[in-house]
Amino acid sequence: MKIDYDKEVDALYIQLLDDPVSETEEISDGIVVDFTADKKVRGLEILNVTKRLDILPGVKELVGTQSKAA
């Protein structure tokens, strides 16, 4: 698992698998799920994450210490 935070766009990406993204679905406003070709969850992107800090424990510390994602 890999977690990246992009401060410039205030987006958090949680990558679960290294497989390429085959399909992307916005499951809620500003919450996007990437799927592999065999429909496994590859990753999850949360936009405007600092406004949603209550949804994930530990995110406040992460966004405060991480720099722009690669």
PQR file of N, CA, C, O and H, with PARSE charges and radii, in Angstrom:
ATOM      1  N   MET A   1       0.852  -1.170   0.000 -0.4000 1.5000
ATOM      2  CA  MET A   1       0.000   0.000   0.000 -0.0000 2.0000
ATOM      3  C   MET A   1       0.900   1.237   0.000  0.5500 1.7000
ATOM      4  O   MET A   1       1.943   1.276   0.652 -0.5500 1.4000
ATOM      5  N   LYS A   2       0.461   2.234  -0.749 -0.4000 1.5000
ATOM      6  CA  LYS A   2       1.197   3.493  -0.851 -0.0000 2.0000
ATOM      7  C   LYS A   2       0.193   4.634  -0.697  0.5500 1.7000
ATOM      8  O   LYS A   2      -0.889   4.604  -1.283 -0.5500 1.4000
ATOM      9  H   LYS A   2      -0.386   2.202  -1.279  0.4000 1.0000
ATOM     10  N   ILE A   3       0.564   5.639   0.097 -0.4000 1.5000
ATOM     11  CA  ILE A   3      -0.316   6.788   0.303 -0.0000 2.0000
ATOM     12  C   ILE A   3       0.436   8.044  -0.098  0.5500 1.7000
ATOM     13  O   ILE A   3       1.547   8.296   0.371 -0.5500 1.4000
ATOM     14  H   ILE A   3       1.444   5.663   0.573  0.4000 1.0000
ATOM     15  N   ASP A   4      -0.184   8.831  -0.974 -0.4000 1.5000
ATOM     16  CA  ASP A   4       0.404  10.091  -1.429 -0.0000 2.0000
ATOM     17  C   ASP A   4      -0.581  11.229  -1.205  0.5500 1.7000
ATOM     18  O   ASP A   4      -1.793  11.070  -1.354 -0.5500 1.4000
ATOM     19  H   ASP A   4      -1.086   8.627  -1.354  0.4000 1.0000
ATOM     20  N   TYR A   5      -0.028  12.379  -0.844 -0.4000 1.5000
ATOM     21  CA  TYR A   5      -0.845  13.579  -0.690 -0.0000 2.0000
ATOM     22  C   TYR A   5      -0.271  14.669  -1.574  0.5500 1.7000
ATOM     23  O   TYR A   5       0.920  14.973  -1.503 -0.5500 1.4000
ATOM     24  H   TYR A   5       0.956  12.508  -0.722  0.4000 1.0000
ATOM     25  N   ASP A   6      -1.122  15.257  -2.409 -0.4000 1.5000
ATOM     26  CA  ASP A   6      -0.731  16.363  -3.280 -0.0000 2.0000
ATOM     27  C   ASP A   6      -1.324  17.640  -2.693  0.5500 1.7000
ATOM     28  O   ASP A   6      -2.522  17.900  -2.805 -0.5500 1.4000
ATOM     29  H   ASP A   6      -2.089  15.009  -2.466  0.4000 1.0000
ATOM     30  N   LYS A   7      -0.458  18.423  -2.071 -0.4000 1.5000
ATOM     31  CA  LYS A   7      -0.906  19.635  -1.376 -0.0000 2.0000
ATOM     32  C   LYS A   7      -1.486  20.669  -2.343  0.5500 1.7000
ATOM     33  O   LYS A   7      -2.431  21.380  -2.002 -0.5500 1.4000
ATOM     34  H   LYS A   7       0.516  18.212  -1.981  0.4000 1.0000
ATOM     35  N   GLU A   8      -0.922  20.750  -3.543 -0.4000 1.5000
ATOM     36  CA  GLU A   8      -1.379  21.753  -4.514 -0.0000 2.0000
ATOM     37  C   GLU A   8      -2.841  21.575  -4.896  0.5500 1.7000
ATOM     38  O   GLU A   8      -3.552  22.562  -5.081 -0.5500 1.4000
ATOM     39  H   GLU A   8      -0.154  20.172  -3.820  0.4000 1.0000
ATOM     40  N   VAL A   9      -3.300  20.339  -5.018 -0.4000 1.5000
ATOM     41  CA  VAL A   9      -4.693  20.095  -5.388 -0.0000 2.0000
ATOM     42  C   VAL A   9      -5.508  19.518  -4.229  0.5500 1.7000
ATOM     43  O   VAL A   9      -6.690  19.211  -4.382 -0.5500 1.4000
ATOM     44  H   VAL A   9      -2.722  19.536  -4.868  0.4000 1.0000
ATOM     45  N   ASP A  10      -4.851  19.371  -3.053 -0.4000 1.5000
ATOM     46  CA  ASP A  10      -5.506  18.865  -1.848 -0.0000 2.0000
ATOM     47  C   ASP A  10      -6.170  17.510  -2.103  0.5500 1.7000
ATOM     48  O   ASP A  10      -7.350  17.308  -1.816 -0.5500 1.4000
ATOM     49  H   ASP A  10      -3.890  19.620  -2.929  0.4000 1.0000
ATOM     50  N   ALA A  11      -5.369  16.587  -2.654 -0.4000 1.5000
ATOM     51  CA  ALA A  11      -5.883  15.255  -2.975 -0.0000 2.0000
ATOM     52  C   ALA A  11      -5.029  14.184  -2.310  0.5500 1.7000
ATOM     53  O   ALA A  11      -3.800  14.256  -2.306 -0.5500 1.4000
ATOM     54  H   ALA A  11      -4.411  16.751  -2.887  0.4000 1.0000
ATOM     55  N   LEU A  12      -5.701  13.200  -1.756 -0.4000 1.5000
ATOM     56  CA  LEU A  12      -5.046  12.059  -1.125 -0.0000 2.0000
ATOM     57  C   LEU A  12      -5.304  10.846  -2.002  0.5500 1.7000
ATOM     58  O   LEU A  12      -6.444  10.596  -2.394 -0.5500 1.4000
ATOM     59  H   LEU A  12      -6.699  13.141  -1.760  0.4000 1.0000
ATOM     60  N   TYR A  13      -4.244  10.079  -2.319 -0.4000 1.5000
ATOM     61  CA  TYR A  13      -4.404   8.862  -3.099 -0.0000 2.0000
ATOM     62  C   TYR A  13      -3.864   7.688  -2.305  0.5500 1.7000
ATOM     63  O   TYR A  13      -2.718   7.700  -1.856 -0.5500 1.4000
ATOM     64  H   TYR A  13      -3.318  10.282  -2.001  0.4000 1.0000
ATOM     65  N   ILE A  14      -4.696   6.678  -2.136 -0.4000 1.5000
ATOM     66  CA  ILE A  14      -4.316   5.457  -1.448 -0.0000 2.0000
ATOM     67  C   ILE A  14      -4.245   4.363  -2.508  0.5500 1.7000
ATOM     68  O   ILE A  14      -5.265   3.936  -3.048 -0.5500 1.4000
ATOM     69  H   ILE A  14      -5.627   6.668  -2.501  0.4000 1.0000
ATOM     70  N   GLN A  15      -3.030   3.918  -2.795 -0.4000 1.5000
ATOM     71  CA  GLN A  15      -2.820   2.893  -3.813 -0.0000 2.0000
ATOM     72  C   GLN A  15      -2.696   1.541  -3.133  0.5500 1.7000
ATOM     73  O   GLN A  15      -1.832   1.343  -2.279 -0.5500 1.4000
ATOM     74  H   GLN A  15      -2.201   4.264  -2.356  0.4000 1.0000
ATOM     75  N   LEU A  16      -3.562   0.613  -3.513 -0.4000 1.5000
ATOM     76  CA  LEU A  16      -3.573  -0.707  -2.902 -0.0000 2.0000
ATOM     77  C   LEU A  16      -2.814  -1.735  -3.730  0.5500 1.7000
ATOM     78  O   LEU A  16      -2.186  -2.639  -3.177 -0.5500 1.4000
ATOM     79  H   LEU A  16      -4.264   0.774  -4.206  0.4000 1.0000
ATOM     80  N   LEU A  17      -2.868  -1.601  -5.057 -0.4000 1.5000
ATOM     81  CA  LEU A  17      -2.227  -2.545  -5.969 -0.0000 2.0000
ATOM     82  C   LEU A  17      -1.355  -1.805  -6.970  0.5500 1.7000
ATOM     83  O   LEU A  17      -1.568  -0.621  -7.228 -0.5500 1.4000
ATOM     84  H   LEU A  17      -3.378  -0.868  -5.506  0.4000 1.0000
ATOM     85  N   ASP A  18      -0.367  -2.504  -7.537 -0.4000 1.5000
ATOM     86  CA  ASP A  18       0.491  -1.916  -8.562 -0.0000 2.0000
ATOM     87  C   ASP A  18      -0.063  -2.102  -9.976  0.5500 1.7000
ATOM     88  O   ASP A  18       0.459  -1.518 -10.926 -0.5500 1.4000
ATOM     89  H   ASP A  18      -0.194  -3.467  -7.327  0.4000 1.0000
ATOM     90  N   ASP A  19      -1.094  -2.895 -10.119 -0.4000 1.5000
ATOM     91  CA  ASP A  19      -1.679  -3.176 -11.429 -0.0000 2.0000
ATOM     92  C   ASP A  19      -2.141  -1.879 -12.100  0.5500 1.7000
ATOM     93  O   ASP A  19      -2.497  -0.922 -11.411 -0.5500 1.4000
ATOM     94  H   ASP A  19      -1.518  -3.369  -9.348  0.4000 1.0000
ATOM     95  N   PRO A  20      -2.139  -1.839 -13.435 -0.5600 1.5000
ATOM     96  CA  PRO A  20      -2.603  -0.639 -14.132  0.2800 2.0000
ATOM     97  C   PRO A  20      -4.099  -0.380 -13.918  0.5500 1.7000
ATOM     98  O   PRO A  20      -4.880  -1.302 -13.680 -0.5500 1.4000
ATOM     99  N   VAL A  21      -4.468   0.879 -14.010 -0.4000 1.5000
ATOM    100  CA  VAL A  21      -5.875   1.271 -13.890 -0.0000 2.0000
ATOM    101  C   VAL A  21      -6.580   0.951 -15.198  0.5500 1.7000
ATOM    102  O   VAL A  21      -6.117   1.321 -16.277 -0.5500 1.4000
ATOM    103  H   VAL A  21      -3.835   1.628 -14.203  0.4000 1.0000
ATOM    104  N   SER A  22      -7.698   0.262 -15.087 -0.4000 1.5000
ATOM    105  CA  SER A  22      -8.498  -0.085 -16.255 -0.0000 2.0000
ATOM    106  C   SER A  22      -9.781   0.749 -16.318  0.5500 1.7000
ATOM    107  O   SER A  22     -10.279   1.069 -17.397 -0.5500 1.4000
ATOM    108  H   SER A  22      -8.074  -0.039 -14.210  0.4000 1.0000
ATOM    109  N   GLU A  23     -10.300   1.089 -15.148 -0.4000 1.5000
ATOM    110  CA  GLU A  23     -11.567   1.806 -15.069 -0.0000 2.0000
ATOM    111  C   GLU A  23     -11.553   2.703 -13.834  0.5500 1.7000
ATOM    112  O   GLU A  23     -10.960   2.352 -12.814 -0.5500 1.4000
ATOM    113  H   GLU A  23      -9.896   0.828 -14.271  0.4000 1.0000
ATOM    114  N   THR A  24     -12.200   3.844 -13.927 -0.4000 1.5000
ATOM    115  CA  THR A  24     -12.297   4.780 -12.815 -0.0000 2.0000
ATOM    116  C   THR A  24     -13.759   5.136 -12.613  0.5500 1.7000
ATOM    117  O   THR A  24     -14.495   5.359 -13.574 -0.5500 1.4000
ATOM    118  H   THR A  24     -12.681   4.129 -14.755  0.4000 1.0000
ATOM    119  N   GLU A  25     -14.175   5.187 -11.344 -0.4000 1.5000
ATOM    120  CA  GLU A  25     -15.569   5.516 -11.038 -0.0000 2.0000
ATOM    121  C   GLU A  25     -15.609   6.489  -9.862  0.5500 1.7000
ATOM    122  O   GLU A  25     -14.982   6.256  -8.828 -0.5500 1.4000
ATOM    123  H   GLU A  25     -13.577   5.005 -10.563  0.4000 1.0000
ATOM    124  N   GLU A  26     -16.349   7.575 -10.031 -0.4000 1.5000
ATOM    125  CA  GLU A  26     -16.564   8.502  -8.930 -0.0000 2.0000
ATOM    126  C   GLU A  26     -17.747   7.968  -8.136  0.5500 1.7000
ATOM    127  O   GLU A  26     -18.883   7.988  -8.611 -0.5500 1.4000
ATOM    128  H   GLU A  26     -16.858   7.765 -10.870  0.4000 1.0000
ATOM    129  N   ILE A  27     -17.478   7.491  -6.929 -0.4000 1.5000
ATOM    130  CA  ILE A  27     -18.533   6.845  -6.144 -0.0000 2.0000
ATOM    131  C   ILE A  27     -19.313   7.835  -5.292  0.5500 1.7000
ATOM    132  O   ILE A  27     -20.415   7.540  -4.832 -0.5500 1.4000
ATOM    133  H   ILE A  27     -16.556   7.474  -6.544  0.4000 1.0000
ATOM    134  N   SER A  28     -18.736   9.005  -5.088 -0.4000 1.5000
ATOM    135  CA  SER A  28     -19.366  10.074  -4.341 -0.0000 2.0000
ATOM    136  C   SER A  28     -18.688  11.361  -4.791  0.5500 1.7000
ATOM    137  O   SER A  28     -17.636  11.310  -5.428 -0.5500 1.4000
ATOM    138  H   SER A  28     -17.841   9.245  -5.462  0.4000 1.0000
ATOM    139  N   ASP A  29     -19.257  12.488  -4.479 -0.4000 1.5000
ATOM    140  CA  ASP A  29     -18.675  13.755  -4.894 -0.0000 2.0000
ATOM    141  C   ASP A  29     -17.248  13.876  -4.353  0.5500 1.7000
ATOM    142  O   ASP A  29     -17.043  13.987  -3.145 -0.5500 1.4000
ATOM    143  H   ASP A  29     -20.112  12.529  -3.962  0.4000 1.0000
ATOM    144  N   GLY A  30     -16.263  13.855  -5.260 -0.4000 1.5000
ATOM    145  CA  GLY A  30     -14.874  14.013  -4.868 -0.0000 2.0000
ATOM    146  C   GLY A  30     -14.193  12.762  -4.349  0.5500 1.7000
ATOM    147  O   GLY A  30     -13.078  12.838  -3.833 -0.5500 1.4000
ATOM    148  H   GLY A  30     -16.429  13.766  -6.242  0.4000 1.0000
ATOM    149  N   ILE A  31     -14.842  11.610  -4.473 -0.4000 1.5000
ATOM    150  CA  ILE A  31     -14.233  10.340  -4.072 -0.0000 2.0000
ATOM    151  C   ILE A  31     -14.249   9.410  -5.276  0.5500 1.7000
ATOM    152  O   ILE A  31     -15.304   9.025  -5.782 -0.5500 1.4000
ATOM    153  H   ILE A  31     -15.748  11.549  -4.892  0.4000 1.0000
ATOM    154  N   VAL A  32     -13.031   9.058  -5.722 -0.4000 1.5000
ATOM    155  CA  VAL A  32     -12.860   8.312  -6.963 -0.0000 2.0000
ATOM    156  C   VAL A  32     -12.159   6.988  -6.669  0.5500 1.7000
ATOM    157  O   VAL A  32     -11.187   6.937  -5.916 -0.5500 1.4000
ATOM    158  H   VAL A  32     -12.174   9.370  -5.312  0.4000 1.0000
ATOM    159  N   VAL A  33     -12.671   5.919  -7.277 -0.4000 1.5000
ATOM    160  CA  VAL A  33     -12.070   4.600  -7.115 -0.0000 2.0000
ATOM    161  C   VAL A  33     -11.516   4.149  -8.458  0.5500 1.7000
ATOM    162  O   VAL A  33     -12.198   4.229  -9.479 -0.5500 1.4000
ATOM    163  H   VAL A  33     -13.461   5.959  -7.889  0.4000 1.0000
ATOM    164  N   ASP A  34     -10.264   3.670  -8.450 -0.4000 1.5000
ATOM    165  CA  ASP A  34      -9.636   3.096  -9.636 -0.0000 2.0000
ATOM    166  C   ASP A  34      -9.706   1.582  -9.532  0.5500 1.7000
ATOM    167  O   ASP A  34      -9.445   1.007  -8.475 -0.5500 1.4000
ATOM    168  H   ASP A  34      -9.710   3.604  -7.621  0.4000 1.0000
ATOM    169  N   PHE A  35     -10.065   0.933 -10.657 -0.4000 1.5000
ATOM    170  CA  PHE A  35     -10.172  -0.522 -10.710 -0.0000 2.0000
ATOM    171  C   PHE A  35      -9.175  -1.092 -11.712  0.5500 1.7000
ATOM    172  O   PHE A  35      -8.820  -0.437 -12.692 -0.5500 1.4000
ATOM    173  H   PHE A  35     -10.277   1.399 -11.516  0.4000 1.0000
ATOM    174  N   THR A  36      -8.732  -2.313 -11.457 -0.4000 1.5000
ATOM    175  CA  THR A  36      -7.890  -3.038 -12.401 -0.0000 2.0000
ATOM    176  C   THR A  36      -8.781  -3.705 -13.448  0.5500 1.7000
ATOM    177  O   THR A  36     -10.008  -3.644 -13.358 -0.5500 1.4000
ATOM    178  H   THR A  36      -9.020  -2.846 -10.661  0.4000 1.0000
ATOM    179  N   ALA A  37      -8.164  -4.334 -14.429 -0.4000 1.5000
ATOM    180  CA  ALA A  37      -8.917  -5.019 -15.490 -0.0000 2.0000
ATOM    181  C   ALA A  37      -9.790  -6.139 -14.922  0.5500 1.7000
ATOM    182  O   ALA A  37     -10.853  -6.430 -15.469 -0.5500 1.4000
ATOM    183  H   ALA A  37      -7.168  -4.383 -14.502  0.4000 1.0000
ATOM    184  N   ASP A  38      -9.348  -6.774 -13.822 -0.4000 1.5000
ATOM    185  CA  ASP A  38     -10.146  -7.848 -13.225 -0.0000 2.0000
ATOM    186  C   ASP A  38     -11.032  -7.345 -12.076  0.5500 1.7000
ATOM    187  O   ASP A  38     -11.440  -8.109 -11.201 -0.5500 1.4000
ATOM    188  H   ASP A  38      -8.484  -6.538 -13.377  0.4000 1.0000
ATOM    189  N   LYS A  39     -11.313  -6.042 -12.109 -0.4000 1.5000
ATOM    190  CA  LYS A  39     -12.282  -5.400 -11.196 -0.0000 2.0000
ATOM    191  C   LYS A  39     -11.850  -5.351  -9.736  0.5500 1.7000
ATOM    192  O   LYS A  39     -12.696  -5.201  -8.855 -0.5500 1.4000
ATOM    193  H   LYS A  39     -10.981  -5.422 -12.820  0.4000 1.0000
ATOM    194  N   LYS A  40     -10.563  -5.473  -9.459 -0.4000 1.5000
ATOM    195  CA  LYS A  40     -10.079  -5.280  -8.099 -0.0000 2.0000
ATOM    196  C   LYS A  40      -9.853  -3.792  -7.873  0.5500 1.7000
ATOM    197  O   LYS A  40      -9.533  -3.061  -8.811 -0.5500 1.4000
ATOM    198  H   LYS A  40      -9.876  -5.595 -10.175  0.4000 1.0000
ATOM    199  N   VAL A  41     -10.018  -3.342  -6.640 -0.4000 1.5000
ATOM    200  CA  VAL A  41      -9.786  -1.940  -6.318 -0.0000 2.0000
ATOM    201  C   VAL A  41      -8.282  -1.700  -6.329  0.5500 1.7000
ATOM    202  O   VAL A  41      -7.547  -2.279  -5.529 -0.5500 1.4000
ATOM    203  H   VAL A  41     -10.278  -3.935  -5.878  0.4000 1.0000
ATOM    204  N   ARG A  42      -7.836  -0.850  -7.230 -0.4000 1.5000
ATOM    205  CA  ARG A  42      -6.417  -0.507  -7.361 -0.0000 2.0000
ATOM    206  C   ARG A  42      -6.054   0.633  -6.431  0.5500 1.7000
ATOM    207  O   ARG A  42      -4.981   0.642  -5.828 -0.5500 1.4000
ATOM    208  H   ARG A  42      -8.433  -0.380  -7.880  0.4000 1.0000
ATOM    209  N   GLY A  43      -6.976   1.615  -6.320 -0.4000 1.5000
ATOM    210  CA  GLY A  43      -6.701   2.760  -5.472 -0.0000 2.0000
ATOM    211  C   GLY A  43      -7.919   3.622  -5.253  0.5500 1.7000
ATOM    212  O   GLY A  43      -8.958   3.451  -5.891 -0.5500 1.4000
ATOM    213  H   GLY A  43      -7.847   1.608  -6.810  0.4000 1.0000
ATOM    214  N   LEU A  44      -7.764   4.556  -4.328 -0.4000 1.5000
ATOM    215  CA  LEU A  44      -8.848   5.449  -3.934 -0.0000 2.0000
ATOM    216  C   LEU A  44      -8.291   6.863  -3.867  0.5500 1.7000
ATOM    217  O   LEU A  44      -7.265   7.101  -3.229 -0.5500 1.4000
ATOM    218  H   LEU A  44      -6.921   4.695  -3.809  0.4000 1.0000
ATOM    219  N   GLU A  45      -8.962   7.795  -4.521 -0.4000 1.5000
ATOM    220  CA  GLU A  45      -8.546   9.192  -4.473 -0.0000 2.0000
ATOM    221  C   GLU A  45      -9.625  10.008  -3.781  0.5500 1.7000
ATOM    222  O   GLU A  45     -10.814   9.875  -4.073 -0.5500 1.4000
ATOM    223  H   GLU A  45      -9.795   7.601  -5.039  0.4000 1.0000
ATOM    224  N   ILE A  46      -9.185  10.855  -2.859 -0.4000 1.5000
ATOM    225  CA  ILE A  46     -10.104  11.733  -2.146 -0.0000 2.0000
ATOM    226  C   ILE A  46      -9.687  13.159  -2.435  0.5500 1.7000
ATOM    227  O   ILE A  46      -8.585  13.580  -2.082 -0.5500 1.4000
ATOM    228  H   ILE A  46      -8.219  10.963  -2.622  0.4000 1.0000
ATOM    229  N   LEU A  47     -10.579  13.902  -3.084 -0.4000 1.5000
ATOM    230  CA  LEU A  47     -10.326  15.297  -3.424 -0.0000 2.0000
ATOM    231  C   LEU A  47     -10.791  16.189  -2.281  0.5500 1.7000
ATOM    232  O   LEU A  47     -11.697  15.832  -1.527 -0.5500 1.4000
ATOM    233  H   LEU A  47     -11.473  13.560  -3.371  0.4000 1.0000
ATOM    234  N   ASN A  48     -10.159  17.353  -2.163 -0.4000 1.5000
ATOM    235  CA  ASN A  48     -10.486  18.285  -1.069 -0.0000 2.0000
ATOM    236  C   ASN A  48     -10.402  17.588   0.280  0.5500 1.7000
ATOM    237  O   ASN A  48     -11.286  17.733   1.125 -0.5500 1.4000
ATOM    238  H   ASN A  48      -9.424  17.642  -2.776  0.4000 1.0000
ATOM    239  N   VAL A  49      -9.341  16.838   0.467 -0.4000 1.5000
ATOM    240  CA  VAL A  49      -9.233  15.981   1.645 -0.0000 2.0000
ATOM    241  C   VAL A  49      -9.184  16.762   2.956  0.5500 1.7000
ATOM    242  O   VAL A  49      -9.677  16.271   3.971 -0.5500 1.4000
ATOM    243  H   VAL A  49      -8.623  16.720  -0.219  0.4000 1.0000
ATOM    244  N   THR A  50      -8.611  17.953   2.965 -0.4000 1.5000
ATOM    245  CA  THR A  50      -8.557  18.693   4.230 -0.0000 2.0000
ATOM    246  C   THR A  50      -9.936  19.131   4.701  0.5500 1.7000
ATOM    247  O   THR A  50     -10.120  19.421   5.883 -0.5500 1.4000
ATOM    248  H   THR A  50      -8.211  18.352   2.140  0.4000 1.0000
ATOM    249  N   LYS A  51     -10.895  19.184   3.806 -0.4000 1.5000
ATOM    250  CA  LYS A  51     -12.270  19.509   4.195 -0.0000 2.0000
ATOM    251  C   LYS A  51     -13.022  18.270   4.660  0.5500 1.7000
ATOM    252  O   LYS A  51     -14.132  18.364   5.185 -0.5500 1.4000
ATOM    253  H   LYS A  51     -10.745  18.948   2.846  0.4000 1.0000
ATOM    254  N   ARG A  52     -12.407  17.111   4.462 -0.4000 1.5000
ATOM    255  CA  ARG A  52     -13.053  15.840   4.805 -0.0000 2.0000
ATOM    256  C   ARG A  52     -12.258  15.094   5.870  0.5500 1.7000
ATOM    257  O   ARG A  52     -12.363  13.870   5.948 -0.5500 1.4000
ATOM    258  H   ARG A  52     -11.505  17.035   4.036  0.4000 1.0000
ATOM    259  N   LEU A  53     -11.486  15.766   6.675 -0.4000 1.5000
ATOM    260  CA  LEU A  53     -10.584  15.110   7.617 -0.0000 2.0000
ATOM    261  C   LEU A  53     -11.276  14.140   8.563  0.5500 1.7000
ATOM    262  O   LEU A  53     -10.642  13.220   9.081 -0.5500 1.4000
ATOM    263  H   LEU A  53     -11.401  16.760   6.612  0.4000 1.0000
ATOM    264  N   ASP A  54     -12.538  14.331   8.789 -0.4000 1.5000
ATOM    265  CA  ASP A  54     -13.262  13.457   9.712 -0.0000 2.0000
ATOM    266  C   ASP A  54     -13.539  12.074   9.132  0.5500 1.7000
ATOM    267  O   ASP A  54     -13.944  11.180   9.875 -0.5500 1.4000
ATOM    268  H   ASP A  54     -13.053  15.078   8.368  0.4000 1.0000
ATOM    269  N   ILE A  55     -13.331  11.860   7.812 -0.4000 1.5000
ATOM    270  CA  ILE A  55     -13.678  10.559   7.237 -0.0000 2.0000
ATOM    271  C   ILE A  55     -12.593   9.508   7.397  0.5500 1.7000
ATOM    272  O   ILE A  55     -12.884   8.313   7.341 -0.5500 1.4000
ATOM    273  H   ILE A  55     -13.002  12.586   7.208  0.4000 1.0000
ATOM    274  N   LEU A  56     -11.347   9.926   7.595 -0.4000 1.5000
ATOM    275  CA  LEU A  56     -10.253   8.965   7.734 -0.0000 2.0000
ATOM    276  C   LEU A  56      -9.392   9.295   8.943  0.5500 1.7000
ATOM    277  O   LEU A  56      -8.794  10.369   8.997 -0.5500 1.4000
ATOM    278  H   LEU A  56     -11.111  10.896   7.640  0.4000 1.0000
ATOM    279  N   PRO A  57      -9.318   8.396   9.906 -0.5600 1.5000
ATOM    280  CA  PRO A  57      -8.450   8.638  11.054  0.2800 2.0000
ATOM    281  C   PRO A  57      -6.986   8.738  10.597  0.5500 1.7000
ATOM    282  O   PRO A  57      -6.550   7.956   9.752 -0.5500 1.4000
ATOM    283  N   GLY A  58      -6.249   9.664  11.134 -0.4000 1.5000
ATOM    284  CA  GLY A  58      -4.839   9.799  10.807 -0.0000 2.0000
ATOM    285  C   GLY A  58      -4.537  10.678   9.615  0.5500 1.7000
ATOM    286  O   GLY A  58      -3.369  10.980   9.372 -0.5500 1.4000
ATOM    287  H   GLY A  58      -6.603  10.299  11.821  0.4000 1.0000
ATOM    288  N   VAL A  59      -5.537  11.104   8.859 -0.4000 1.5000
ATOM    289  CA  VAL A  59      -5.297  11.920   7.671 -0.0000 2.0000
ATOM    290  C   VAL A  59      -4.751  13.289   8.053  0.5500 1.7000
ATOM    291  O   VAL A  59      -3.902  13.835   7.347 -0.5500 1.4000
ATOM    292  H   VAL A  59      -6.486  10.859   9.057  0.4000 1.0000
ATOM    293  N   LYS A  60      -5.215  13.835   9.134 -0.4000 1.5000
ATOM    294  CA  LYS A  60      -4.762  15.159   9.556 -0.0000 2.0000
ATOM    295  C   LYS A  60      -3.250  15.183   9.735  0.5500 1.7000
ATOM    296  O   LYS A  60      -2.590  16.130   9.308 -0.5500 1.4000
ATOM    297  H   LYS A  60      -5.904  13.392   9.707  0.4000 1.0000
ATOM    298  N   GLU A  61      -2.704  14.163  10.356 -0.4000 1.5000
ATOM    299  CA  GLU A  61      -1.266  14.076  10.539 -0.0000 2.0000
ATOM    300  C   GLU A  61      -0.564  13.870   9.204  0.5500 1.7000
ATOM    301  O   GLU A  61       0.498  14.450   8.977 -0.5500 1.4000
ATOM    302  H   GLU A  61      -3.240  13.393  10.703  0.4000 1.0000
ATOM    303  N   LEU A  62      -1.124  13.069   8.326 -0.4000 1.5000
ATOM    304  CA  LEU A  62      -0.532  12.770   7.026 -0.0000 2.0000
ATOM    305  C   LEU A  62      -0.433  14.012   6.163  0.5500 1.7000
ATOM    306  O   LEU A  62       0.634  14.290   5.615 -0.5500 1.4000
ATOM    307  H   LEU A  62      -1.986  12.598   8.510  0.4000 1.0000
ATOM    308  N   VAL A  63      -1.505  14.763   6.027 -0.4000 1.5000
ATOM    309  CA  VAL A  63      -1.479  15.938   5.161 -0.0000 2.0000
ATOM    310  C   VAL A  63      -0.629  17.045   5.749  0.5500 1.7000
ATOM    311  O   VAL A  63      -0.176  17.935   5.029 -0.5500 1.4000
ATOM    312  H   VAL A  63      -2.372  14.538   6.472  0.4000 1.0000
ATOM    313  N   GLY A  64      -0.413  16.996   7.032 -0.4000 1.5000
ATOM    314  CA  GLY A  64       0.437  18.003   7.650 -0.0000 2.0000
ATOM    315  C   GLY A  64       1.922  17.735   7.474  0.5500 1.7000
ATOM    316  O   GLY A  64       2.738  18.644   7.624 -0.5500 1.4000
ATOM    317  H   GLY A  64      -0.781  16.273   7.617  0.4000 1.0000
ATOM    318  N   THR A  65       2.285  16.481   7.153 -0.4000 1.5000
ATOM    319  CA  THR A  65       3.688  16.118   7.068 -0.0000 2.0000
ATOM    320  C   THR A  65       4.139  15.716   5.679  0.5500 1.7000
ATOM    321  O   THR A  65       5.342  15.668   5.425 -0.5500 1.4000
ATOM    322  H   THR A  65       1.622  15.743   7.031  0.4000 1.0000
ATOM    323  N   GLN A  66       3.233  15.428   4.783 -0.4000 1.5000
ATOM    324  CA  GLN A  66       3.594  14.983   3.434 -0.0000 2.0000
ATOM    325  C   GLN A  66       3.698  16.168   2.493  0.5500 1.7000
ATOM    326  O   GLN A  66       3.002  17.170   2.660 -0.5500 1.4000
ATOM    327  H   GLN A  66       2.255  15.466   4.989  0.4000 1.0000
ATOM    328  N   SER A  67       4.560  16.049   1.516 -0.4000 1.5000
ATOM    329  CA  SER A  67       4.661  17.065   0.466 -0.0000 2.0000
ATOM    330  C   SER A  67       3.943  16.546  -0.768  0.5500 1.7000
ATOM    331  O   SER A  67       3.297  15.499  -0.725 -0.5500 1.4000
ATOM    332  H   SER A  67       5.126  15.235   1.381  0.4000 1.0000
ATOM    333  N   LYS A  68       4.056  17.283  -1.871 -0.4000 1.5000
ATOM    334  CA  LYS A  68       3.388  16.930  -3.119 -0.0000 2.0000
ATOM    335  C   LYS A  68       3.718  15.505  -3.530  0.5500 1.7000
ATOM    336  O   LYS A  68       4.870  15.075  -3.466 -0.5500 1.4000
ATOM    337  H   LYS A  68       4.581  18.134  -1.906  0.4000 1.0000
ATOM    338  N   ALA A  69       2.698  14.784  -3.949 -0.4000 1.5000
ATOM    339  CA  ALA A  69       2.876  13.398  -4.392 -0.0000 2.0000
ATOM    340  C   ALA A  69       3.655  13.349  -5.699  0.5500 1.7000
ATOM    341  O   ALA A  69       3.607  14.274  -6.511 -0.5500 1.4000
ATOM    342  H   ALA A  69       1.762  15.133  -4.001  0.4000 1.0000
ATOM    343  N   ALA A  70       4.359  12.266  -5.878 -0.4000 1.5000
ATOM    344  CA  ALA A  70       5.124  12.088  -7.117 -0.0000 2.0000
ATOM    345  C   ALA A  70       4.252  11.600  -8.226  0.5500 1.7000
ATOM    346  O   ALA A  70       4.729  11.395  -9.342 -0.5500 1.4000
ATOM    347  H   ALA A  70       4.398  11.515  -5.219  0.4000 1.0000
TER
END
